[in-house]
Amino acid sequence: MTRFLLASVAVALALTCASATEVEFISPRNGMLTTDDTLVVIGQAQRGQRLHWSVRREGITESDTVTADWGNLFEIFVLLDPGVNRIRVEDSSLEVFYDPGGGEPPPEFRPQFVHAGDLALCEDCHDPRHVRLLDGGYPWVCFGCHLVISANPANASEAQDDPHFRAAVADCSRCHEPHLSADPKLLRAPVTHLCTECHPKRRDPPSTHLALQEGGCTACHDPHFSGYPASLHQRLPGLCQKCHDQGLAAGEPHPALIGGASCGTCHDPHGRGESLLVDQAGALCARCHPQITRHGHGNVLADCGSCHDPHGTREAGMLRTGAPLRCLACHEGVDRGTTRHAALGEGCQACHRPHDDDNRRRARESCAGCHDLGGNRELASLHGNLNLTAAACGLCHPPHSSEVPRLLRGTLHQPLTQGNCSSCHGGGEDRSTVIAAPAQRCRMCHDFEKTLRAGGAQLHQPLLDGKCTACHDPHLSMRPALLRFTEKKLCSACHGDRLGATSHPTTQEECRTCHDPHGGYGGANLLAPP
């Protein structure tokens, strides 16, 4: 029993001695980089405890004792040598690097920031016994030097009324070291790390917002109290426009930018991906413009931003450029003909609705908006006094431009240049009737058949069969002789097997280089005269 009691007393004494010599460094902290050759070491130990300390530098060790007789604090004045200096007090130790200039300190040593530049003024924050903070503790003791006021002139509330301030900011030591720190503003850690301790959803994966990556959370938020929603430095979109100028030059900005959530309507400032959008661009636009998605300009509407600037421009409809230029980005070349439709000068929207599927039908109907199809005598005469309809205009006229005068799709058959449809179709009410024997009508003006027969030529079979329109368009064509297709395509429709034969070269694009298309000599070859 006696041995047990003696052992217990020995353990108690050992624990008492261990706690009695426990030392906590207040300044500096391990890994400090300094450019001053003198250093004051301030630490905390049990009051009245006599402590052994030593400094080792450049192979020399200096040692002495100090008593924690300044309340429960002690001070040691140390001279430093260039390089690493190792300071030890009882069982606690730290390293300080003195750089007199011109050297390259190891990266693990960093400068440290001291509260108010002098830690000797302890009683500015602590009671004389250094047990409690003055003024009831945080945040009141800090308010003696640091003002926390609203940046919002329209806000009349105090910081203590703000939920974020009461929950996270009022305990100043939660984010700040009260004595010294390796981070500016005496922070315990980088600001983004401190914020994500309470907002873990913002931590992983990290946002791609450049302002957040470079400036941290405080680039947009006041960490203490601002008086604006979400502790922002100012209202949106003004805050965003400090870095982004989209929409600033617009005659009328996008209504989504005005009031309400403003930029946050479409963007997540903590988001990831291109433009930090909260959804796919097309789906996002459809939230406010659902009628657009019920139609569709081909597949273009999947990306509204290809035509529209989502923040606003000086162009109507927030177009990135004027309507004709924007349309030509996809419909290249429609305006390059020597003859241009006058309506192009008024913009594509004069005839088209860019968000509709039925643009072709609407465009055809729009002809009657400018051209009096029923009452203009000159127009009626040019068209043989036919019953003109908007749906038929596109048969002869391209809607944008042409290489032929009068905005035609091709060269007109001679009678049509005068609107003389009756030359082929006959007069009276029956002039639009399909011609029963078109070859007979052709022979009225084209007498090459008589010439070929007189010369003993063999006629081409389609000519013998009276099928002139098998190769020729009786109204208009962009090809010579009003051909329906290229010569090679027309000939291969009937003579494709011969054109592919090895004995018959097909390098010539025009078959009539060797053959007469109406009739010729040399039997079935219809060779042209030498």
C-alpha positions in Angstrom: 0.0 0.0 0.0 2.9 2.4 0.9 4.6 1.6 -2.4 1.4 2.4 -4.2 1.0 5.8 -2.5 4.6 6.7 -3.2 4.3 5.8 -6.8 1.1 7.9 -7.1 2.8 10.9 -5.5 5.7 10.6 -7.9 3.4 10.5 -10.9 1.5 13.6 -9.6 4.8 15.5 -9.1 5.9 14.5 -12.6 2.7 15.8 -14.1 2.9 19.0 -12.0 6.4 19.6 -13.2 5.4 18.9 -16.8 2.6 21.4 -16.7 4.7 23.8 -14.9 7.3 23.9 -17.6 4.8 24.0 -20.5 5.7 26.9 -22.8 3.7 28.6 -25.6 5.4 31.0 -28.0 3.3 34.1 -28.8 5.9 35.8 -30.9 7.5 34.9 -33.2 6.1 31.8 -34.7 8.2 29.0 -36.2 9.4 29.7 -39.7 9.6 33.5 -39.4 11.8 35.5 -41.9 13.2 38.8 -40.6 15.5 41.5 -41.8 16.3 42.8 -38.3 19.2 41.3 -36.4 17.5 41.7 -33.0 14.4 39.8 -31.9 12.1 39.9 -28.9 10.7 36.5 -28.0 7.4 36.6 -26.1 5.9 33.5 -24.6 3.5 32.3 -22.0 4.2 29.9 -19.1 3.0 29.4 -15.5 3.4 32.5 -13.5 6.6 32.6 -11.5 8.2 29.7 -13.4 11.9 30.0 -14.0 12.7 28.8 -17.6 15.9 27.8 -19.2 16.4 29.1 -22.8 19.1 28.9 -25.4 19.9 30.2 -28.9 22.0 28.3 -31.4 23.5 30.2 -34.3 26.5 29.6 -36.6 27.7 26.8 -34.4 27.5 29.0 -31.2 25.0 28.4 -28.4 24.0 31.1 -26.0 21.9 30.2 -23.0 20.3 31.8 -19.9 17.2 31.7 -17.7 14.1 33.9 -17.6 11.1 34.1 -15.2 7.5 34.4 -16.3 7.0 37.3 -13.9 5.2 39.7 -16.2 1.8 38.2 -15.4 2.2 34.8 -17.0 4.4 36.1 -19.8 8.1 36.2 -20.4 10.4 38.1 -22.7 13.8 37.2 -24.2 16.0 39.6 -26.2 18.0 37.7 -28.8 20.8 38.8 -31.2 20.6 37.0 -34.6 23.2 35.8 -37.0 22.5 35.7 -40.7 20.8 32.4 -41.6 18.9 30.0 -39.4 18.7 30.7 -35.7 17.3 28.0 -33.4 15.6 29.2 -30.2 14.7 26.8 -27.4 12.8 27.5 -24.2 12.5 24.4 -22.0 11.1 21.7 -24.3 9.6 24.1 -26.9 11.6 25.3 -29.9 11.3 27.4 -33.1 13.5 28.5 -36.0 13.9 32.1 -37.3 15.8 33.1 -40.5 17.7 36.4 -40.4 18.2 37.8 -43.9 20.5 40.9 -43.9 19.8 41.3 -47.7 21.1 39.9 -50.9 20.5 36.3 -50.0 17.9 33.7 -51.0 16.1 32.5 -47.9 14.6 29.0 -47.9 11.0 29.0 -49.1 9.7 27.6 -45.8 10.6 30.9 -44.0 8.1 33.8 -44.5 7.7 37.3 -43.1 5.2 37.6 -40.2 2.7 40.4 -39.5 2.5 41.7 -35.9 -0.7 43.1 -34.5 -0.5 46.9 -34.4 3.3 46.5 -35.1 4.0 46.0 -31.3 3.0 43.2 -29.0 4.3 45.0 -25.9 1.0 46.9 -25.6 -0.8 43.9 -24.1 -3.0 45.9 -21.8 -4.7 47.6 -24.7 -6.6 44.3 -25.2 -6.0 42.3 -22.0 -6.7 43.0 -18.3 -3.6 43.5 -16.1 -3.5 39.8 -15.2 -3.7 38.8 -18.9 -6.5 36.5 -18.1 -9.5 38.1 -19.9 -10.0 40.4 -22.9 -11.3 43.9 -22.2 -14.7 45.3 -22.9 -16.5 41.9 -22.8 -14.3 40.1 -25.3 -14.9 39.8 -29.0 -16.0 41.8 -31.0 -16.1 44.7 -28.6 -12.5 44.8 -27.7 -11.6 45.0 -31.5 -14.2 47.7 -32.1 -11.9 50.0 -30.0 -9.7 50.3 -33.1 -11.5 48.7 -36.0 -14.7 50.2 -37.3 -17.2 47.9 -39.0 -19.7 50.1 -40.9 -22.0 49.6 -43.8 -20.8 50.6 -47.3 -24.4 51.0 -48.4 -25.6 54.6 -47.9 -29.2 53.4 -48.0 -28.6 50.9 -45.1 -29.4 52.1 -41.6 -28.8 48.8 -39.7 -25.8 47.9 -37.5 -23.3 45.1 -38.1 -24.7 43.3 -35.1 -28.1 43.1 -36.8 -26.6 41.1 -39.7 -27.0 37.3 -39.4 -23.6 36.6 -41.1 -21.9 38.9 -38.7 -23.5 37.4 -35.6 -22.9 33.8 -36.7 -19.4 34.0 -38.2 -17.7 37.4 -37.7 -18.4 38.4 -34.1 -15.8 36.0 -32.8 -12.8 37.8 -34.5 -10.3 35.1 -33.5 -12.2 32.6 -35.7 -10.5 34.1 -38.7 -7.7 36.3 -37.3 -4.7 35.6 -35.1 -4.8 38.1 -32.3 -1.0 38.5 -32.1 0.8 37.7 -35.3 0.4 35.7 -38.5 2.2 34.8 -41.7 -0.8 36.0 -43.7 -1.8 39.7 -44.3 -4.5 41.1 -42.0 -3.4 38.5 -39.4 -5.5 35.8 -41.0 -5.2 32.3 -39.6 -5.2 30.9 -43.2 -5.8 32.1 -46.7 -9.2 33.8 -47.0 -10.8 31.3 -49.3 -9.9 28.4 -47.0 -11.4 30.3 -44.0 -14.7 30.9 -46.0 -15.0 27.3 -47.2 -14.9 26.1 -43.6 -18.4 27.4 -43.3 -19.3 27.1 -47.0 -17.9 23.6 -47.9 -20.0 23.5 -51.1 -17.8 26.2 -52.6 -14.7 24.2 -52.0 -14.7 21.2 -54.4 -14.7 21.4 -57.3 -13.3 24.9 -57.3 -15.0 27.7 -59.3 -13.5 28.8 -62.6 -14.4 32.4 -61.9 -11.2 34.3 -62.4 -12.0 36.9 -59.7 -12.4 34.1 -57.1 -9.2 32.3 -58.2 -7.1 35.4 -58.1 -8.7 37.6 -55.4 -10.5 35.0 -53.2 -14.0 35.5 -51.8 -13.2 39.1 -50.7 -12.9 40.1 -54.3 -16.7 40.4 -54.3 -17.8 40.0 -50.6 -17.1 42.1 -47.6 -15.9 39.6 -45.0 -17.4 41.6 -42.1 -20.4 43.7 -43.0 -21.4 45.7 -46.1 -25.1 46.4 -45.8 -25.7 44.9 -49.3 -27.3 41.6 -50.0 -24.9 38.6 -49.5 -22.3 40.9 -48.0 -21.4 42.1 -51.5 -19.2 45.2 -51.9 -22.0 46.8 -53.9 -25.2 45.9 -55.8 -25.3 44.1 -59.1 -24.6 44.7 -61.9 -22.3 47.5 -60.7 -20.0 45.0 -58.9 -19.7 42.8 -62.0 -19.0 45.8 -64.2 -15.8 46.6 -62.3 -14.3 43.7 -64.3 -16.8 43.1 -67.1 -17.9 45.8 -69.5 -20.5 43.7 -71.3 -23.7 45.7 -71.8 -22.2 49.0 -70.7 -22.1 50.4 -74.3 -25.6 49.0 -75.1 -28.3 51.5 -76.1 -30.7 49.3 -74.1 -29.2 46.6 -71.9 -30.8 43.2 -71.6 -33.8 43.6 -69.2 -32.5 40.7 -67.2 -29.6 42.9 -66.2 -31.9 45.4 -64.6 -33.1 44.8 -61.0 -33.8 41.6 -59.3 -31.0 39.0 -59.5 -29.4 41.0 -62.3 -26.2 39.1 -63.5 -27.2 36.2 -61.2 -30.2 35.5 -63.4 -27.9 33.8 -65.9 -24.5 33.4 -64.2 -23.4 31.6 -61.0 -20.4 33.6 -59.7 -19.2 30.5 -57.9 -19.9 28.2 -60.8 -17.7 26.3 -63.2 -17.4 26.1 -67.0 -17.6 28.6 -69.8 -19.2 31.9 -68.9 -20.3 30.5 -65.5 -23.9 29.9 -66.9 -26.4 28.3 -64.6 -27.8 26.3 -67.5 -27.2 25.6 -71.2 -27.5 28.8 -73.2 -30.6 27.8 -75.2 -32.5 26.4 -72.2 -31.5 29.5 -70.2 -32.9 31.9 -72.8 -36.1 29.8 -73.0 -36.9 30.5 -69.4 -37.9 34.0 -70.3 -38.5 33.5 -74.1 -40.4 30.1 -74.2 -42.2 31.1 -77.5 -38.9 31.0 -79.3 -38.2 27.3 -78.6 -41.6 26.3 -80.0 -40.4 27.3 -83.5 -36.9 27.4 -84.7 -34.6 28.7 -87.4 -33.2 25.4 -88.4 -30.9 24.2 -85.6 -29.4 27.7 -85.1 -31.6 28.5 -82.1 -29.8 26.0 -79.9 -27.2 28.8 -79.5 -29.0 32.1 -79.2 -25.7 33.8 -78.6 -24.6 33.2 -82.2 -26.8 36.1 -83.3 -27.7 37.9 -80.1 -25.5 39.5 -77.4 -27.1 38.4 -74.1 -26.0 41.6 -72.4 -27.3 44.1 -75.0 -26.1 46.1 -78.0 -27.1 49.2 -79.8 -28.6 47.0 -82.6 -32.3 46.2 -82.6 -33.1 42.9 -80.9 -29.7 42.9 -79.2 -28.1 41.5 -82.4 -24.4 41.3 -82.3 -24.3 43.1 -85.7 -27.0 44.5 -88.0 -29.4 41.8 -89.2 -28.0 41.5 -92.8 -24.4 41.1 -91.6 -25.4 38.6 -89.0 -27.5 36.5 -91.4 -24.7 36.5 -94.0 -22.4 34.8 -91.4 -24.4 31.6 -92.2 -26.0 32.5 -95.5 -22.9 33.5 -97.3 -23.1 34.7 -100.9 -26.8 35.4 -101.1 -26.1 39.1 -101.8 -23.2 38.7 -104.3 -25.1 38.8 -107.5 -24.8 41.8 -109.9 -28.5 42.4 -109.4 -29.6 42.7 -105.8 -33.1 42.7 -104.5 -33.9 46.2 -103.2 -35.5 44.7 -100.1 -32.0 43.5 -98.9 -31.2 47.1 -98.2 -34.0 47.1 -95.6 -32.6 44.1 -93.8 -33.4 40.4 -93.8 -36.3 40.9 -91.4 -38.2 42.8 -94.1 -39.2 39.4 -95.4 -38.1 36.9 -92.8 -38.9 36.2 -89.2 -35.6 34.7 -87.9 -37.2 32.6 -85.2 -39.9 30.9 -87.3 -39.8 27.6 -89.2 -42.0 28.7 -92.1 -39.7 31.4 -93.5 -40.0 30.3 -97.0 -43.8 30.5 -97.1 -43.7 33.9 -95.3 -41.1 35.2 -97.7 -43.2 34.2 -100.7 -46.2 35.9 -99.3 -44.2 39.1 -98.6 -43.7 39.7 -102.3 -47.2 41.1 -102.5 -46.3 43.6 -99.7 -44.1 45.6 -102.2 -45.2 44.4 -105.6 -48.8 45.0 -106.7 -49.4 41.6 -108.3 -52.9 42.3 -109.3 -53.1 46.0 -110.2 -49.8 47.0 -111.8 -50.4 47.1 -115.6 -46.7 47.2 -116.5 -45.9 44.2 -114.2 -48.9 42.3 -115.6 -47.8 43.0 -119.2 -44.3 41.8 -118.5 -45.8 38.5 -117.3 -48.2 38.0 -120.2 -51.2 39.3 -118.2 -51.2 36.0 -116.3 -52.8 35.7 -112.9 -49.8 36.4 -110.7 -49.5 34.9 -107.2 -46.8 35.5 -104.6 -46.3 31.8 -104.4 -45.1 31.6 -108.0 -42.6 34.5 -107.9 -39.8 32.3 -106.7 -40.1 30.1 -109.8 -38.4 32.8 -111.9 -36.9 35.2 -109.4 -34.4 34.4 -106.6 -35.3 36.5 -103.5 -31.9 37.9 -102.8 -29.6 38.5 -105.9 -28.9 37.3 -109.4 -26.3 37.5 -112.1 -29.1 38.3 -114.6 -31.0 41.6 -115.0 -34.5 41.9 -113.5 -33.4 39.6 -110.7 -34.0 36.4 -112.7 -32.8 32.9 -112.0 -31.4 32.6 -115.5 -31.6 33.8 -119.1 -35.2 34.1 -120.4 -36.5 32.4 -123.5 -36.8 35.1 -126.0 -40.7 35.4 -126.1 -40.7 35.8 -122.3 -38.5 38.9 -122.4 -41.5 40.7 -123.8 -44.1 38.9 -121.7 -45.3 37.2 -124.9 -46.5 33.9 -123.5 -49.0 33.5 -126.3 -46.2 32.8 -128.8 -46.1 29.3 -127.4 -49.2 28.9 -125.3 -51.7 30.6 -127.5 -53.9 33.6 -126.9 -57.2 34.0 -125.1 -58.1 32.5 -121.8 -56.4 29.3 -122.7 -52.8 30.7 -122.8 -51.6 28.9 -119.7 -52.7 25.5 -121.0 -50.0 22.8 -121.3 -48.9 22.6 -125.0 -50.0 19.3 -126.6 -47.2 19.2 -129.3 -44.3 21.4 -128.0 -41.9 20.4 -130.9 -44.2 22.0 -133.4 -44.1 25.3 -131.4 -40.3 25.1 -131.3 -40.1 24.6 -135.1 -41.9 27.9 -135.6 -38.7 29.7 -134.6 -36.0 27.1 -134.8 -35.3 25.8 -138.3 -32.1 23.8 -137.7 -34.1 20.6 -138.3 -34.7 21.5 -141.9 -31.0 22.4 -142.4 -29.9 19.1 -140.9 -32.3 17.1 -143.1 -31.2 18.9 -146.2 -27.6 18.1 -145.5 -28.3 14.4 -145.0 -27.6 14.4 -141.3 -29.1 11.8 -139.0 -31.4 13.4 -136.4 -30.9 12.8 -132.7 -33.7 10.5 -131.4 -35.2 13.0 -128.9 -35.6 15.5 -131.7 -37.3 12.9 -133.9 -39.7 12.1 -130.9 -40.5 15.8 -130.5 -39.0 15.9 -126.9 -37.3 19.3 -127.0 -38.1 20.0 -123.4 -36.3 16.8 -122.3 -33.1 18.8 -122.7 -34.2 22.5 -122.8 -36.2 24.6 -120.4 -38.8 26.5 -122.4 -38.8 29.4 -119.9 -35.4 30.2 -118.4 -32.0 28.7 -117.5 -28.6 29.7 -116.3 -27.0 27.4 -118.8 -26.3 28.0 -122.5 -29.2 27.2 -124.9 -31.6 27.0 -122.0 -30.3 23.5 -121.0 -31.9 21.9 -118.0 -28.6 20.4 -116.8 -25.0 20.4 -117.8 -24.3 18.7 -121.1 -22.5 15.8 -119.6 -25.4 15.1 -117.1 -28.0 15.3 -119.9 -26.0 13.0 -122.2 -25.2 10.5 -119.5 -28.9 10.1 -118.7 -29.2 8.1 -122.0 -25.6 7.3 -122.9 -24.1 6.6 -119.5 -22.9 3.1 -120.5 -20.9 4.5 -123.5 -19.5 7.4 -121.5 -18.0 5.0 -119.1 -16.4 2.8 -121.7 -12.6 2.7 -121.9 -12.7 3.3 -125.7 -14.7 6.5 -125.2 -12.7 9.1 -123.2 -14.9 11.3 -121.1 -12.3 14.0 -120.3 -14.3 16.6 -122.3 -16.9 18.3 -120.2 -18.9 19.3 -123.3 -20.0 16.4 -125.5 -20.8 18.7 -128.4 -17.0 19.2 -128.9 -17.3 16.1 -131.0 -21.1 15.5 -131.4 -24.0 17.7 -132.7 -26.8 17.4 -130.1 -29.5 17.6 -132.7 -28.1 15.5 -135.5 -25.0 14.8 -137.3 -23.0 12.5 -139.6 -21.2 9.2 -139.3 -24.2 7.1 -138.3 -25.2 6.8 -134.7 -22.2 8.9 -133.6 -23.9 12.1 -134.8 -20.4 13.6 -135.5 -20.3 17.3 -136.2 -19.1 18.3 -139.6 -15.3 18.4 -139.8 
